[in-house]
Amino acid sequence: MRARRLSWAAATAAGLLGLLSFSLAPSASAHQSSQSHPKPTVVLVHGAFADASGWNGVVKRLLNDGYKVVAPANPLRGLPQDATYIAGVLNNIKGPVVLVGHSYGGAVITQAAAGDPDVKALVYVAAFMPDRGETLGQLAARSYDSQLQPALRPAPFANADGSTGTELTIDPAQFHKVFAADLPTSQTRIMAVEQRPISASAFEDAPTAAAWHTIPSWALVAKQDKAIGADLERFEARRAGSHTVQVDGSHVVMISRPDVVTHLVETAARTTAQ
């Protein structure tokens, strides 16, 4: 009789332990739910007269918030070459992507993302947003706010085939006023020296596709932008039907206001999570 009681007690205890362990363990459905919407990789494409270091403040914040980030070097040799290069970068990334472009980088992502099902959102930061068949020169001519054209300085460069091309930089004496008026002059003096030239052909190239027609887009208008021009940024965002924010800032708003830019990128990521 005593042995039977002990056996019954042991069985009851085992059952209770099993029930307790089942209730404490996360369910398979809960685990799957937490993994069903992984954070996208954020790809940050810089524009002309700059390099990927301009994204430093944004990169730091995104990494701290748990995002994977890629900030490739944009070749700045013309839209067909640059968009093809960035499309190759995207092909090497697994999973969803939020693709961000600043300045000329906006034109690059417009072409590079076309037809890529992994790109879930486009974010334009004080950027060009050309339509199919529309050159940057045509877009730039629409702006009354821009002061960039007279500040550009052309210079010849040699192509590998022996031909000569033209590349553009910003006159260092005008760099602060036109490009980065909300940064200290001690900083913009260095940026002017280190600026990366862009091939003049980039302003003559037209995208063969415009991804913002099919991919949700977000746009940040920098209200004191004297490079592209705030008026042009508003027009582009309105035409594309982008979710738009306007902030006080120069053309390099991702440097002067990295908190605002990061918030916009993360909003796009959360909104398009699948």
N, C-alpha and C positions, 0 to 999 in steps of 0.2 A: 504493500500500500504506500509506504514511504517512498519507495523507488518510483512508483507511478506519479506521485505528487511532484517529485523532483523533475521527472521527465516533462510533465505538463508545464511546470514553471519555466524550465529551460526553453521549451518551444514558444511559450508566450513571450519571454524576453527576446528571443531571436526575432519573433515577428515584430515586436515593437521597435527594435533596433533597425530592422529593415525598413519599416514605415518611416521612421525618423530620418534615416539616411536618404530615402527617396524624396521626402519633403524638403530637405536641405539642399540636395543637389540641384543645379540649374537644369531646367527642362531642355530637351533638344530644340523645341520650338523657340524658347527664349534665346538660346545660343545662336540659332540660325538668324533670328531677328536682329541680333546685335551685329552680325557679320554680313547682313544682306545689303547694307548700304555703306560700303567702305568709302573713306574720304578719297576724293579724286587727287590725282597728281596735278599740281599747278605748274604750268609752263609759262615763264615770263620772258617775253621777247622785247628787247630794247630797240630803240630807234636810231636815227642818224645822229652823228656828232657825239656819240656816247658809247658806252659799253655796258655789260651786264652788272657792273658794280653799282649802277644807279638804282638797282633794285634792293640794295643791301638792307635797308630798313624794313622793307616789305618781307624779304626772305626771312629775316630774323623772327618776325612776328608769326609768319606762317609756320615755320618750323616749331616754334614754341607752342603753337596750337595743334600740333600733330599732323600737319600736312607734309606730304612729300613734294619737293620743289625741284624744278629743273630750270636753269636760267642760261640758255645757250648763247653762244656768240653769233650774232646776226652778221653775215658777211658784208652787207651793205654794198653789194656789187650790182644790184638791179633786181627788180621784182621777180622775174622768172627764176633766176638762180637762188635768190634768198628764200622764196616760198618753197622751192623744191628742197632746199636744205632743211628748213624747219619741218616740212612734211616728213622728211626722213627721221628727224628727231622724234616726232610723234609716233612713227611706226615702231620705234624701239621701246615704247612705254606700254606696259600692260595695264588694262583697266581704264576707268573713266578719266577724262582730262578736262580741266578748266584752262582755257588758253587766253592769255592776257597779252595785249600789245600796247606799247607806248609809242606815240608819234608815228614815224614811218613803220614801226613794228605793227601798227594797226592794219596797214595795207598788206603786210606780209601774212598775218594770221587770217585775213579775209580770204586770201587765195589758198593758203596751206591747209586750212581746215575743211575746205570744200570736199564733200563726199566721205568724210571720216566719221564713222558712227560713234567712235569713242570720245569725240569732243562734244561735251554736254553743254558747255557755255562759252561764250566769247565775252571778254571784258576789254573795253577800249578806254585807255587812260590818256586823256589829252591827245587823241590819236586821229589819224586818217582812217576813214571808213569808205573806201571807194566802192562803187557799184561795178558790175561787170562791164568792161569796155571803157571805163572812165579813168583817165590818167590823173596822177596826183597834181600835175600842172593845171589841169582843168579845175580840179577841186580847189586848189590854192588860190586861183584867180577869183573865187567867190568871196574871199574874206576881205573885210575892210579893217579888221583888227590886227591882222598879221603885219609885222615889220621885218619879216625874215628875208624877203627877196633882195632888198638893197644891201643887206648885211652879208650876203653870201660872197665867197671868194673862190673863183674857179682856178684849177691848176691841172696841167696835163699829167697823165701817167701812161706808162707803157703796158700794153697787153702782151700776153705770152706769144701771140701770133705776130707780133711786131707792129700792130696797129696802135694808135694812140687814142686814149679815152680822156674824159674830163671828170674830175672829182671836185666836190664842193666841201668847204669848211665855212665856219662863221668867223668873220673878222673879230679877233680877240678884243679889240676895243669896244665892240658892240655886243659881245657875248653875254655879259651880265644883264643888260637891258632887255635883249631880245629873248634870251633863252632861260635865264634863271634869276629873275629880279628879286625873288624872295629869299635868296641864299646870301650869305656874307660874301663880300667881294674877295676876301682872302681865299675862299673856297672856289669861287668861279674863275679866278685867275688861273688856278691849277687845272680846272676842268677845261678851260679854253686851250691850254697848252696840250692837254692829253686827248683832245677830241679826235674821234675817228671820222675820216672823210667818207662821204657817200658818193657813189657814182652818179653823175648828172643824169644818166639814162634812167635812173629810178623814177624821175619825175615825168618821164616820157612813156613808161611802161603802163599797160592797163591790165588788170586782172582778167582772167578768162572765166572766173566764177567769183561770186560773192557769198561767202558762207553765212552771213547774217540774214540772208533770206530764209534759211531753213534751221538755223541754230539760234536758240535764245541768246540775246545780247544785253549787256549792261554797259553804260557809258558814263564816264566821269568828265564833266566839263570844268576846265580850270578857267575861272572867270578873268584872270589877269594874263592869260596866255597870249604872248605877242609873237610866237613862232607860227603855230598853225592858225591861231585866232579863235577866240571863244565863240564868235558868231558862226564860224564854220562847224565847230564841234556841236553846237546846238542843232544846226541844220541836219548834220549827219545822223545824230541820235534820233531826231524826230522822224526822219525819213526811214530809218531802220526799225522804228518802233521799240527802241531800246529802253530798258529801265534806267532812268537817268538821275544822276545827282550833280549838283553844281556847288563848287567849293571855291573859296578864295585861295588862289595859288597861281604860280607861274607855270610855264610849260613843263618844268620838272617837278610836278606836284607829288610824284612818288618819292622824291627825296625830301621835300619840305613838309609833306603831309602823309607819311607812310601809314599812319594809323587809319586815316580815311580810306586810302587805297586798299589796305588789307581788309577792312570791314566790307568794302564793296565786293572784293574777290570772294570772301567767305560767304557773303550773302548769295552770290551766284552759285557757289558750290552747294550750299544747303538747299537752295530752291530747286536745283536740277538733280538732286540725289535720286537715284533709282534703285 
